[in-house]
């Protein structure tokens, strides 16, 4: 296990939501080690599966002041140069744009004018981590890397299900026909966004 005098994470793909440094497991740190957190990142220190201290963007020299929860957990005396083991996870706060979704098959719905119809829907969406600690504890876990691709399929499934429910309820309550939907896109988008909030909140 390598002794880490410098901890940092660079994402060459721009698609990583969370990553552990080093990627293959815990690293040995010590007081005086440097941790670099770039703009649009947060760094979390973990021990035994518990996410403890957090560092904001900047270059940080590790001391008992900036990782107190970790130091208290492993009971290292202040000023000790002895290595200690910890996981460092970086979370990206950048927006990931132009992600696409669409219904793989037409969705049957009852139309007030035409009876049973089959419709399809397509669109784009943006994701951004809002609650980094929840993402780490509820989704990432012990994985060394978690990317947009790892969550895309789940998000697309949620979007398709919620949009279908919103359109069906919209048409039923307002007694609309499919030919009227084109005039309701903004309202439908807002309703679908509200319906998706709990699903997204669970992911962080």
C-alpha positions as CSV (number, residue, x, y, z in Angstrom):
1,X,0.0,0.0,0.0
2,X,1.5,3.3,-1.1
3,X,2.1,6.2,1.2
4,X,0.3,9.2,-0.3
5,X,2.0,12.5,0.1
6,X,-0.4,14.0,-2.5
7,X,-4.0,13.1,-3.1
8,X,-5.9,14.4,-6.1
9,X,-8.3,13.3,-8.8
10,X,-8.5,14.3,-12.5
11,X,-11.4,13.1,-14.6
12,X,-10.3,12.7,-18.2
13,X,-13.8,11.8,-19.4
14,X,-15.8,14.6,-17.6
15,X,-18.4,11.9,-16.9
16,X,-17.4,10.7,-13.5
17,X,-19.8,11.6,-10.6
18,X,-17.7,10.1,-7.8
19,X,-14.3,8.4,-7.7
20,X,-12.0,7.0,-5.0
21,X,-8.3,8.0,-4.8
22,X,-6.4,5.8,-5.1
23,X,-8.9,3.8,-7.3
24,X,-7.8,0.4,-6.1
25,X,-8.4,0.9,-2.4
26,X,-7.4,2.8,0.7
27,X,-4.2,4.8,0.8
28,X,-1.8,5.5,3.6
29,X,-1.9,9.2,4.6
30,X,-0.2,11.1,7.4
31,X,-0.2,14.6,8.9
32,X,1.4,16.9,6.3
33,X,0.0,15.0,3.3
34,X,-1.5,17.3,0.6
35,X,-5.0,16.9,-0.7
36,X,-5.9,18.9,-3.8
37,X,-9.6,19.6,-4.5
38,X,-10.4,21.3,-7.7
39,X,-13.2,23.7,-8.5
40,X,-16.4,21.7,-9.0
41,X,-15.2,19.0,-6.6
42,X,-15.6,18.0,-3.0
43,X,-13.4,15.5,-1.2
44,X,-14.7,13.1,1.5
45,X,-12.6,11.1,3.9
46,X,-14.0,7.7,4.8
47,X,-13.0,4.9,7.2
48,X,-14.6,1.5,7.6
49,X,-17.5,2.5,5.3
50,X,-18.3,5.8,7.2
51,X,-18.0,9.1,5.3
52,X,-16.6,11.6,7.8
53,X,-14.7,14.8,6.9
54,X,-15.2,16.9,3.8
55,X,-12.8,19.3,2.1
56,X,-13.8,22.1,-0.3
57,X,-11.8,23.3,-3.3
58,X,-8.3,24.3,-2.6
59,X,-4.9,22.7,-1.6
60,X,-5.1,21.3,1.9
61,X,-2.4,20.2,4.2
62,X,-3.9,17.4,6.3
63,X,-4.0,18.3,10.0
64,X,-6.2,17.4,12.9
65,X,-8.1,20.7,12.2
66,X,-9.4,19.8,8.8
67,X,-10.1,16.0,9.2
68,X,-11.0,16.0,12.9
69,X,-13.7,13.2,12.7
70,X,-11.3,10.8,11.0
71,X,-8.5,11.5,13.4
72,X,-10.8,11.1,16.4
73,X,-12.1,7.8,15.0
74,X,-8.6,6.3,14.6
75,X,-7.2,8.0,17.8
76,X,-4.0,9.3,16.3
77,X,-2.3,11.8,18.6
78,X,-1.7,15.3,17.2
79,X,1.7,15.8,15.7
80,X,2.2,12.1,14.9
81,X,3.9,11.3,11.6
82,X,2.6,7.7,11.7
83,X,0.7,6.7,8.5
84,X,-3.0,6.1,8.8
85,X,-5.4,4.4,6.4
86,X,-8.4,6.2,4.8
87,X,-10.5,6.3,1.7
88,X,-10.7,9.6,-0.1
89,X,-13.7,10.0,-2.4
90,X,-14.0,12.9,-4.9
91,X,-17.5,14.0,-5.9
92,X,-18.1,16.1,-9.0
93,X,-20.6,19.0,-8.7
94,X,-20.5,19.8,-12.4
95,X,-23.7,19.7,-14.6
96,X,-23.8,16.9,-17.1
97,X,-25.9,18.1,-20.0
98,X,-27.6,16.9,-23.1
99,X,-28.5,13.4,-21.8
100,X,-31.3,11.9,-23.8
101,X,-34.3,9.8,-23.0
102,X,-37.1,8.3,-25.0
103,X,-39.9,5.7,-24.8
104,X,-38.5,2.5,-26.3
105,X,-42.0,1.4,-27.3
106,X,-45.2,3.4,-27.9
107,X,-47.3,3.8,-24.8
108,X,-51.1,3.0,-25.1
109,X,-53.4,5.7,-23.7
110,X,-57.0,6.5,-23.8
111,X,-57.8,9.6,-25.9
112,X,-61.0,11.6,-25.3
113,X,-61.5,12.0,-29.1
114,X,-59.8,9.0,-30.7
115,X,-60.3,6.3,-28.1
116,X,-57.2,4.2,-27.5
117,X,-54.0,5.7,-29.0
118,X,-50.3,4.9,-28.8
119,X,-47.9,7.7,-28.2
120,X,-44.1,8.1,-27.9
121,X,-42.1,10.8,-26.1
122,X,-38.5,12.0,-26.3
123,X,-36.4,14.6,-24.6
124,X,-33.2,15.7,-22.9
125,X,-32.2,16.2,-19.3
126,X,-29.4,17.5,-17.1
127,X,-28.1,15.9,-14.0
128,X,-26.0,17.4,-11.1
129,X,-25.1,16.1,-7.7
130,X,-27.1,18.0,-5.1
131,X,-26.4,15.9,-2.0
132,X,-22.9,14.5,-2.2
133,X,-23.0,12.6,1.0
134,X,-26.3,10.9,0.1
135,X,-24.9,9.9,-3.3
136,X,-21.9,8.3,-1.6
137,X,-23.8,6.4,1.1
138,X,-26.9,5.4,-0.9
139,X,-25.5,4.8,-4.3
140,X,-21.7,4.7,-4.7
141,X,-20.9,2.6,-1.6
142,X,-17.5,0.9,-1.9
143,X,-17.2,1.3,-5.7
144,X,-14.0,2.9,-6.9
145,X,-15.7,4.9,-9.6
146,X,-19.3,5.9,-10.4
147,X,-20.1,7.6,-13.7
148,X,-23.0,9.2,-15.5
149,X,-23.3,5.9,-17.5
150,X,-23.9,4.0,-14.2
151,X,-27.0,5.9,-13.4
152,X,-28.3,6.8,-16.9
153,X,-30.5,3.7,-17.3
154,X,-32.1,4.1,-13.9
155,X,-32.8,7.8,-14.6
156,X,-34.2,7.1,-18.1
157,X,-36.6,4.4,-16.7
158,X,-37.8,6.8,-14.0
159,X,-38.3,9.6,-16.5
160,X,-40.3,7.4,-18.9
161,X,-42.5,6.0,-16.1
162,X,-43.2,9.5,-14.6
163,X,-43.8,11.2,-18.0
164,X,-46.3,8.4,-19.0
165,X,-48.2,8.9,-15.7
166,X,-48.2,12.7,-16.0
167,X,-49.5,12.6,-19.7
168,X,-52.2,10.0,-18.9
169,X,-53.4,12.0,-15.8
170,X,-53.2,15.3,-17.8
171,X,-55.3,13.9,-20.6
172,X,-57.8,12.3,-18.3
173,X,-58.3,15.3,-15.9
174,X,-58.4,17.9,-18.7
175,X,-60.2,15.7,-21.2
176,X,-57.5,16.5,-23.8
177,X,-56.8,14.8,-27.0
178,X,-53.3,13.9,-28.2
179,X,-53.6,16.7,-30.8
180,X,-53.9,19.2,-27.8
181,X,-50.6,18.1,-26.1
182,X,-48.4,20.3,-28.3
183,X,-49.9,23.3,-26.6
184,X,-49.2,21.9,-23.1
185,X,-45.5,21.1,-23.4
186,X,-44.3,23.6,-20.8
187,X,-46.9,22.6,-18.2
188,X,-46.3,18.9,-18.9
189,X,-42.5,19.5,-18.4
190,X,-43.1,21.2,-15.0
191,X,-45.4,18.5,-13.9
192,X,-43.0,15.7,-14.9
193,X,-40.1,17.6,-13.2
194,X,-42.1,17.7,-9.9
195,X,-43.1,14.0,-10.2
196,X,-39.4,13.0,-10.7
197,X,-38.1,14.9,-7.7
198,X,-38.5,12.1,-5.1
199,X,-36.7,9.6,-7.4
200,X,-33.8,12.0,-8.0
201,X,-33.6,13.0,-4.3
202,X,-33.1,9.3,-3.3
203,X,-30.0,9.3,-5.5
204,X,-28.6,12.5,-4.1
